[in-house]
Amino acid sequence: MAAVQDGGSEPEGEKEPQPELPSDGSSAPAATPASKPEEQQQQQQQTLLAVLQFLKRNKLIESVDALRREAGLADEPDEAPGSEAGGGVGGAAAGSADSADASALLSRVAGAAQSGAASAPCNISFSSIVLFIVLSVGGEDQPDVSVVLSAYSQQGDPSLYQVYYSGLKKFIESVLDCHRAELSQLFYPLFVHMYLELVYNNHESEAKAFFEKFSGDQECYYQDDLRVLSGLTKKEHMKGNETLLDFRTSKFVLRISRDSYQLLKRHLQERQNNQIWNIIQEHLYIDIFDGMPRSKSQIDSMSGSLAGEARREANKAKVFYGLLKEPEIEVPLDDEDEEAENEEGKPKKKKPKKDSMGSKSKKQDPNAPQQNRIPLPELKDSDKLDKIMYMKEATKRIRLGPETLPSICFYTFLNVYQGLTAVDFTDDSSLIAGGFADSTVRVWSVTPKKLRKVKSAADLSLIDKESDDVLERIMDEKTASESKILYGHSGPVYGVSFSPDRNYLLSSSEDGTVRLWSLQTFTCLVAYKGHNYPVWDTQFSPYGYYFVSGGHDRVARLWATDHYQPLRMFAGHLGDITCTRFHPNSNYVATGSADRTIRLWDVLNGHCVRVFTGHKGPIHSLAFSPNGKYLASGSTDGRVLLWDLGHGLMIGELKGHTDTVYALKFSRDGEILASGSMDNTVRLWDAFKAFDDVETDDFTAATGHIHLPDNSQELLLGTYLTKATPVIHLHFTRRNLLLAAGSYNSQ
Amino acid sequence: MRPARPDVTSSAGLVGGEKGTTVKMASPKTLPKDAQVMIQILKDMGITEYEPRVINQMLEFTYRYVTTIIEDAKIYATHAKKSSVDADDIRLAIQCRMDQSFTSPPPRDFLLEVARQKNQTPLPLIKPYAGPRLPPDRYCLTAPNYRLKSLQKKVSSSAGRITVPRLSVGAVSSRPSTPTLGTPAVQTMGSKVGTPVSLTGQRFTVQIPSSQAPSVKTATPSTPGAVQNVLINPSLIGSKNILITTNMVSQNSSSDSGSLKRKHEDDDDYDAL
């Protein structure tokens, strides 16, 4: 795509960007069985001939020669281009009755090449063909983005679009009930693509009429998208809209049972005017499964995302969701420690204490990644001390459950006037950081201990380095204060994250940078530049050193603190990435996006291993369960969805909030899920029960269908209202006290 | 809470998801026509709750955008030696403005390609026991962004000037461009690589170990900063202290008496080091 846009200046842009799911071998949208190699050859041959015809017609002789040399064609048979060839290429060309129209032909090939319909082996040569064409045409009537959009060239008579659509509607209303729900999935993507086609080809009035007539039929959860579409009436409007372009180039995925699909195919191929069939082949990907057709409620729970549902292959990769083994640390036992932990309470005897959640066996958990799968920083002495503190606190932890609910301590930010945009707590709950719309970051101390800066170099040289309390002496008492303000960003700060060792603070902002601040000197150390657009969220890895950031450019980046460029780029979302979270074992990153999907990425190789659809609005909060198996997500539709990472399925839906869920947190042992929302409430849900029901079910993993029980009411343990404070952040202390934060909204 | 562009989701950034005040405006009859149009646009885009100032902000943006485009188009028309501005000029003006201000993120397949290449390299191994893990110094903001003048300085003749050589520290920092609290960051942004950026107010050394930095506050208000520096070092406390402060004060008060002072300050600027 880069090559095409820049007029072919970069040779490496030539390579057809692999579709995100490389197992696209049978990606022919009609879901025919994988084409045999001979068929592929045939398609390739015909495309080549088509291109040659076009070039000759335009009298681009040199290009013709060059291409012929490149393709190794000895002579040029005089064949009509673009005959029906079954795959995406042919399918696109089939509709062009006017093959003499050079631009239509170009767009066919270009569109086909870019839509990635051709199977993998053909890709390289197709793209080089495209490159040739672009170079030869010289971009006279093909400005960059138009090539992308050109797959919307005329499919048929514009005034008949309404007829086609109504015809399909009538057909679907006449089928059996069991099939109707599934086939109704077609309406929305077809509607959008047909509308965009009309707009692209400058049939403004027909487009408006089409829109007015059929937009009301669509599902209610697509209303936001439809509203955006309604403002898009001219071709020029389409060019600047990234989300729309992505929608066009990525295929909308539908999951339909085989029976329903046969019905549909038979109906559409019967008719003379099979324009809809062409559109389906070109823009939709129908994932066929064998089994019972799904019911409306099942479909509704999984749909809603910008690109349809997730293909089955997208969720098939193995995910190592287990936790890494905690290192064995020798804990010096004090007399005051509980003897319940071990029988010998003697201080001299050292006995390694295991993490309360760690596995007791020495064997490797098959679901856990290898210790060295990704490089992780080694444990320093200070980290070991932290771990000891952690374990001590863990022994005093309250066991939560439906009978013992946590107490909630709410930290309200006053006088902020809606300027509070991000909050984070340290793991030991000693510091709070707030990111504000005035581009400052403020750090407060939660404990009575004040915040101090390290002394200047002159003073440091004066202190006694051998003394025991040297760590206290390096702090400058004169700078002690309750809070510190960090200046540096030039735009509102949308994400803050403390490092696990409490030395660093990250903040991400609308100015496109992620800044690393030192919490010893309270100054900015590094500004990581890479996103050139607002960065909506950032988070440190649970082991430190790595951090992830995601923003408006639809890419999440994995950084290490000592590299000024990102280590990994997670590209694939269609909309802004609004939430990024690390898995507890630091091997995976979950990203929630404005395209209403959640993706799980593997840190090791950058692959997307899970795609979860089902939310009806942009996702604003994610939380991994402490045992690493489950993910909870909250979005603007007020629902909290629960996902099983191992199987790649939705296993629960928690309804109750009436506004965006901005905060989600599992308690320390995973018994309770707390959710905080813009509707000024904190709700507690019984996580054990929600996941328990799942264990006993027999997963229909083959088809991926779930019957979600409507048990939100039983799982809801409590609703706690604030007066007028939306809840922005939740945090369970090490002893399972729930802390919440938000800014008082006086209106 | 997090603004999104209006063409991505339907909630305009300015109004966000917050519950703002409902529109309490004058009756539509008394509103200017532009404002009525804007209200209609907001309604069509599905935005129902917004503060009344949003209309003004949107109108201001519209006005600014349209005048910018038309001015640009006028320039292009005169450049092409046309007598009047026509649609082509406007189109060109819009195009140029789009490429400059309203850029959009790269397209998806480009991102996929770049990501594929980047993700191929294995994750780098982590060196053990490396201290604070930061990028090379040129990519950090941990270098000082000022130089101290040498201590051997000729005594100036003006009565109001500082006579103590050591107070050249003060002279350095009393340059007219008094940075505000935000400036070190601005300097950071402007000075890419090589130009050191402020860290600590250490009197004697220039290179600062990266681990320490006082807050911005000490470095910036230059005059109190100088005083602080002086105060820290006990050897300067004493009679000179008083002299220093009054000089500072007098400098501040007579800052607009100007040109003479400025010239001196220019002279004082930056010894050749």
Interface residues (C-beta under 8 A of the other chain):
Chain A: M1 A2 Q5 G13 K15 P17 Q18 E20 Q114 V148 D224 R227 V228 S230 G231 G240 N241 E242 T243 L245 D246 T249 S250 I374 P375 L376 P377 E378 K380 Q418 T421 K453 V454 K455 S456 A457 A458 D459 L460 D476 T479 K484 Y487 G488 H489 S490 Y494 N503 L516 S518 Q520 T521 F522 T523 C524 L525 V526 A527 N532 Y533 W536 Y545 H552 D553 R554 V555 A560 T561 D562 H563 Y564 P566 L567 R568 M569 F570 A571 G572 L574 G575 D576 T578 A594 V603 L604 N605 G606 H607 P618 H620 T636 D659 T660 Y662 M678 P726 I728 N745 Q747
Chain B: M1 R2 A4 R5 D7 V8 T9 S10 G16 G17 E18 K19 G20 T21 D44 M45 G46 M98 F102 S104 P105 P106 P107 R108 D109 F110 L111 L112 E113 V114 A115 R116 K118 N119 T121 L123 P124 L125 I126 P128 Y129 A130 P132 R133 L134 P135 P136 Y139 C140 L141 T142 L181 G182 P184 A185 V186 T188 M189 L199 T200 G201 Q202 R203 F204 T205 I208 P209 S210 S211 Q212 A213 P214 S215 V216 I232 N233
